[in-house]
Amino acid sequence: MKTSQSSLHEILRYPRLDTVLMVENFIRKHDGEFKKRSLWEHLPKKMMYQTYCVIVDYLLHSRKISVDSEGKVGWIYYPDSAEYFHKRKKLGRK
């Protein structure tokens, strides 16, 4: 089955793992301080905006970050807290 090129999202550069981790750590450290574009401008290492957008899309899809109503990016992935609350029986789950 063929799909047309116009329907595919063309990605020129895929990010390296160290770049993804750098963006993750920066967002975690500056939770809710910056909007998407401003966050890209304040990163410690410069990168293409398209590469940065691929990273943000990945983090949104994997539910590690969220964007609030003002457009600010926040870190929401806390597996230790989730495990703690999941183990509590008085929260109404069976």
Helices and strands as residue ranges (DSSP letters): H 17-29, H 36-41, H 49-61, E 65-67, E 73-75, H 79-87, G 89-91
